[in-house]
Amino acid sequence: MTTTARSTPVRVGVIGTGKMGRHHVRILSELPEAHLVGIYDQRPETAAELAQRHDTQSFASPEELWDEVEAVVLAVPTFAHASLGVRMLERGLHVLVEKPMASTLEEADAMLAACRATPSGAQQVLAVGHVEFFNPAVQALLDVGETPRYVEVQRLSQFTPRSLDVDVILDLMIHDLQILQALDPSPVTEVRATGIDVLSPRIDIASARIQFASGLAANVTASRVSAESVRKLRVFLRRRYFSIDYREQEVKGFGLQEDHRDDGPKRVILPEDLEVTSREPLRGELESFLAACRGEDARLVDGAAGRLALATALAVRDAIGELAGAPPAHDRAPTT
């Protein structure tokens, strides 16, 4: 399937209508760039109710849905990403798969290989749903265009029985790992980490120190068993400092500047906040995906970036396993 830039809406479907999937359905039903053909969920009554609410239709199987569309949002449990994603990519469909991209690097590679196997000249899109990347505060920071020297991240959430098919590293920390690698594309050279299970059978709180080839060092903490929600990223540049509040979508900054007043030059620290226009990150993610499907240039987390974030997340898990004497994650059976 060859895609060229066009103005007609993209025919799209959603597979999986859980907590994230239903938001995809809501937004796609509102976007003029999309024609929401239909949805599929293993719970027919849930899909039927949601389809009626958003003026679309529910399908009896994924295959029936993807026969009618050119793009699919895949919002099913992680263990099913590759099995469904590969089949859709082999059909030439554009795919936006929720994060994490897959359970293992082998599964991620299978999806990338299926995407590369499209006919010559095709512009097939494989995107990964790292929605925090589309937070307007993150986009404003990326536009600064300077590689940080040191980064601190805290992503603390209260416990909910959602996404327990993966640990906190693949559930929450991977958001910030992907943003780190967008800020600094140089290779990761060292990972040290610790983590424990608390309220689930998997790691619920983790802290990692990650070193990059550029010299950047990052301390990243993620918890899904905290008493309060905190989502902040602090970035230290050569002469500037920025603090992102993900929830408030704001970037507070300070910079070291020369003050050339009558009493001679002095170095002073002055506020340097970044301008941010608040908007729903998921809407921005879907707009970028649809633009890419139309053949337009769009800033998105593609399959290669999604795999890179997964590789770093698994390296964090491996570092925790090695500390605890457990076998590395890639030697264990995938989470199901």
C-alpha positions in Angstrom: 0.0 0.0 0.0 1.6 3.2 -1.1 0.5 6.3 0.8 0.8 9.9 -0.6 -0.1 13.1 1.1 -3.9 13.7 0.8 -6.7 15.6 2.5 -9.3 12.7 2.7 -9.8 11.2 6.2 -7.8 8.1 7.1 -9.9 5.0 7.5 -8.9 3.8 10.9 -10.0 1.1 13.5 -9.3 0.5 17.1 -8.5 -3.0 18.5 -8.9 -3.2 22.3 -11.2 -0.8 24.1 -9.8 -0.9 27.7 -8.7 2.2 29.6 -6.5 3.5 26.8 -8.4 2.1 23.9 -11.6 3.9 24.8 -9.8 7.2 24.8 -8.5 6.4 21.3 -12.0 5.7 20.2 -13.3 9.0 21.7 -10.7 11.2 20.0 -10.7 9.4 16.7 -14.4 9.9 16.5 -13.9 13.6 16.9 -11.0 14.2 14.5 -11.8 15.4 11.0 -8.6 13.7 9.8 -10.0 10.3 10.7 -12.9 8.2 9.6 -13.4 5.8 12.5 -14.7 2.7 10.6 -15.1 0.6 13.7 -13.7 -1.1 16.8 -13.1 -4.6 18.1 -12.9 -5.9 21.7 -13.0 -9.4 23.1 -16.0 -8.3 25.1 -18.7 -7.8 22.5 -21.1 -6.0 24.8 -18.4 -3.4 25.7 -17.5 -2.8 22.1 -21.2 -2.5 21.1 -21.9 0.1 23.8 -18.8 2.1 23.0 -19.5 1.9 19.2 -23.0 3.2 19.7 -21.8 6.1 21.9 -19.3 7.2 19.3 -21.4 6.6 16.1 -19.3 3.8 14.7 -19.7 0.0 14.6 -18.3 -3.0 16.4 -16.8 -5.9 14.6 -16.9 -9.6 15.4 -13.2 -10.2 14.9 -10.0 -8.2 14.3 -9.7 -9.7 10.8 -13.2 -8.3 9.8 -12.2 -4.9 11.0 -8.8 -4.6 9.4 -10.3 -5.7 6.0 -12.1 -2.4 6.1 -9.4 0.0 7.2 -6.0 1.3 6.2 -4.7 2.1 9.7 -5.2 0.5 13.1 -4.6 1.5 16.7 -3.7 -1.6 18.7 -4.5 -1.2 22.4 -4.5 -4.8 23.7 -2.4 -6.3 26.5 1.3 -6.3 25.8 1.7 -10.0 25.2 -0.6 -9.8 22.1 1.1 -6.8 20.5 3.4 -8.7 18.3 1.0 -11.5 17.3 -1.6 -9.1 16.1 0.8 -6.3 15.0 2.9 -8.5 12.7 -0.2 -9.8 10.9 -1.6 -6.3 10.3 1.8 -5.0 9.2 2.1 -7.8 6.7 -1.2 -6.8 5.2 0.3 -3.3 4.6 -1.7 -1.5 7.3 -0.4 1.5 9.2 -0.2 0.5 12.9 0.0 2.5 16.1 0.7 0.1 18.9 0.4 1.1 22.6 3.6 1.1 24.7 5.5 -1.0 25.5 6.0 -2.0 21.9 6.3 -5.7 22.8 7.2 -8.1 25.6 10.6 -8.9 24.2 13.1 -7.5 21.7 12.6 -10.5 19.5 8.9 -9.6 19.2 9.7 -5.9 18.5 12.2 -7.0 15.8 9.5 -9.2 14.2 7.2 -6.1 14.0 10.0 -4.0 12.5 10.8 -6.8 10.0 7.1 -7.1 9.0 7.0 -3.3 8.4 10.2 -3.4 6.3 8.7 -6.2 4.1 6.1 -3.9 2.5 6.3 -3.5 -1.3 9.0 -1.1 -2.7 7.8 2.5 -2.6 5.4 2.0 0.3 5.4 4.5 3.1 4.0 2.3 5.9 3.8 3.7 9.4 4.7 1.8 12.5 4.3 4.0 15.6 4.4 3.3 19.3 2.1 5.0 21.7 4.4 6.8 24.0 1.8 9.4 24.8 4.0 11.5 27.2 6.3 12.3 24.3 3.3 14.4 23.0 2.9 16.3 26.2 3.3 19.9 25.0 5.8 20.6 27.8 8.0 17.8 26.5 7.7 19.1 23.0 8.7 22.6 24.1 11.8 21.1 25.8 12.7 19.1 22.7 12.5 22.3 20.7 15.3 23.8 22.8 17.6 21.4 20.9 20.4 21.1 23.5 21.6 17.8 24.9 21.3 17.7 28.7 24.2 17.0 31.1 22.2 15.6 33.9 18.5 14.6 34.3 16.3 13.6 37.2 12.9 12.0 36.8 10.2 11.1 39.2 7.0 9.3 38.1 5.1 8.2 41.1 1.5 6.9 40.9 -1.1 5.4 43.3 -1.7 1.7 42.9 -4.5 0.7 40.5 -5.2 -2.8 39.1 -4.4 -1.6 35.6 -1.5 -2.8 33.4 -0.4 -5.5 35.9 0.5 -7.7 33.0 3.8 -5.8 33.0 6.1 -4.4 35.8 6.4 -0.7 36.7 9.4 -0.4 34.3 7.4 -1.3 31.2 4.3 0.3 32.6 5.6 3.7 33.8 9.3 4.2 33.6 9.5 3.4 29.9 7.7 6.8 29.2 10.7 8.7 30.6 13.3 6.3 29.1 11.9 7.1 25.7 11.9 10.9 26.4 15.5 10.6 27.6 16.5 9.0 24.4 14.7 11.7 22.4 16.7 14.3 24.3 19.9 12.4 23.8 20.1 9.8 21.0 23.6 8.7 22.0 24.0 5.0 23.1 23.4 3.9 26.6 26.7 2.8 28.1 25.8 1.7 31.7 22.6 0.9 33.7 22.4 0.4 37.4 19.1 -0.2 39.0 17.2 -1.5 42.0 13.6 -2.4 42.4 11.1 -4.5 44.4 7.6 -5.9 44.2 5.2 -4.5 46.8 1.5 -5.0 45.9 1.7 -7.2 42.8 3.8 -10.2 41.7 6.0 -7.9 39.6 8.3 -5.0 40.3 6.2 -2.1 41.6 8.9 0.5 42.4 12.3 0.9 40.6 15.1 3.4 40.5 17.8 3.4 37.8 20.9 5.4 37.0 21.6 5.5 33.3 24.8 6.7 31.6 24.9 7.8 28.0 27.9 7.9 25.6 27.5 11.7 25.4 28.3 12.0 29.1 24.7 12.5 30.2 23.8 10.8 33.5 20.1 10.3 34.4 18.5 9.2 37.6 15.0 7.8 37.0 12.5 6.6 39.6 9.1 5.1 38.9 6.5 3.8 41.4 3.0 2.6 41.2 2.6 2.2 45.0 2.9 5.8 46.1 0.6 7.8 48.3 0.6 10.7 45.8 1.0 11.3 42.1 4.2 13.1 41.0 5.4 13.4 37.4 8.4 15.7 37.1 11.5 15.8 35.0 14.4 18.1 35.8 17.0 18.9 33.0 20.4 20.5 33.6 22.1 22.0 30.6 25.4 23.9 30.5 24.0 27.3 31.6 20.3 26.6 32.0 18.0 24.4 34.1 14.4 23.4 33.2 11.8 21.6 35.4 8.8 19.9 33.7 5.6 19.3 35.5 4.0 16.7 33.2 0.6 17.0 34.9 0.4 20.8 34.8 2.1 20.9 31.3 4.5 23.6 32.3 8.2 24.2 32.0 9.9 26.4 34.6 13.4 27.4 33.8 16.4 29.5 35.0 19.4 30.6 33.0 22.8 32.2 33.9 23.2 35.5 32.1 25.5 38.5 32.0 24.1 41.7 33.5 25.9 44.7 31.9 24.6 47.5 34.0 26.5 50.6 35.1 28.3 48.9 37.9 30.0 46.4 35.6 29.2 43.0 34.2 27.8 40.5 36.6 26.5 37.0 36.3 22.9 36.7 37.4 20.3 33.9 37.4 17.1 34.9 35.7 13.8 33.0 35.0 13.7 31.4 31.6 10.3 29.6 31.4 9.3 28.0 28.2 6.0 28.9 26.5 3.6 25.9 26.5 0.1 25.7 25.0 -1.9 23.2 26.9 -3.5 20.3 25.0 -4.4 16.6 25.4 -1.2 14.6 24.6 -3.2 11.7 23.2 -4.9 13.9 20.7 -1.5 15.2 19.5 -0.2 11.6 19.2 -3.2 10.6 17.1 -3.0 13.7 14.9 0.7 13.0 14.2 0.0 9.3 13.5 -2.8 10.3 11.0 -0.5 12.9 9.4 2.2 10.2 8.9 -0.4 7.9 7.4 -1.2 10.6 4.9 2.4 10.8 3.9 3.2 14.0 5.7 6.2 14.8 7.9 5.2 14.3 11.5 7.1 14.1 14.8 6.2 10.7 16.2 7.7 7.7 18.1 8.4 5.3 15.3 9.1 1.6 15.6 12.8 2.0 15.9 12.4 4.5 18.8 9.9 2.3 20.5 12.3 -0.7 20.3 15.1 1.5 21.7 13.0 2.4 24.7 12.0 -1.2 25.2 15.7 -2.3 25.1 16.6 0.3 27.8 13.7 -0.8 29.9 14.7 -4.4 29.7 18.3 -3.4 30.6 16.9 -1.8 33.7 15.0 -5.0 34.5 18.1 -7.0 33.9 20.1 -4.8 36.2 17.6 -5.4 39.0 17.5 -9.1 38.3 21.3 -9.3 38.4 21.3 -7.4 41.7 18.8 -9.9 43.1 20.5 -12.9 41.7 17.7 -13.6 39.2 18.3 -14.6 35.5 18.2 -11.7 33.0 14.8 -10.8 31.7 15.6 -11.9 28.2 16.2 -15.4 29.5 12.8 -15.6 31.2 9.5 -16.4 29.6 7.6 -13.3 28.3 5.0 -11.9 30.6 1.5 -13.1 29.7 
